[in-house]
Amino acid sequence: MNAMAAVHAARRWRPARRPDSVPLRWAWPAYLSAADQLVYAAEKGYYATQGRLGIPGGPPVTASQYADVSDVALAQWTLASLGVFSAVMALAAVRPWGGLLPRPLLLLGLWGTAALAAVSQIHVAREVLFGSGPAGWSARAAVQGFVGLCLWLAMAWLFTRRRGQNATATEKTVRGTE
């Protein structure tokens, strides 16, 4: 492979995203979503250090649920790490280093997380409004989950809509001359 072929191959694999961060008017849902996910991770970490299952604002956990989980702390730390991963994914949607990830992969992660959050929020809302299962879900947990879901959906939608704004002026100029 000659030098020019190597340069062209490197340009093909270069991320198409801008090297600067996204303006705050587009990025605020991502920052708030990241903060929300870090609060979730901190809550899960706190419960993991105590060896408890559940989430603050959630129903009390029965003894049979503890029997189903072989290692309570590991389960809670796993969920806490998923919260940190979600926060990093939210920031990757608006920070320059997020351009290192392929856009389709990040879109899949954002919308997949939104779908899972929507399913769990439907469950929480049903329990709070109708009380069909074990009592104990607080309205605060339902509101916090709903706000978090709305922020995540806004961030995913804005990231999806920003597709055409990712090319720099130089790339647009080069495309126009070809």
Buried (B, 14 or more C-beta within 10 A) or exposed (E): EEEEEEEEEEEEEEBEBBEEBBEEEBBBBBBBBBBBBBBBBEBBBEBBEEEBBBBBBBBEBEEEEEEEEEEBBEBBBEBBEBBBBBBBBBBBBBBBEBBEBEBEEBBEBBBEBBEEBBEEBEEBBBBBEEEEEEEBBBEEBBBBBBEBBBBBBBBBBBBEEBEEEBBEEEBEEEEEEE
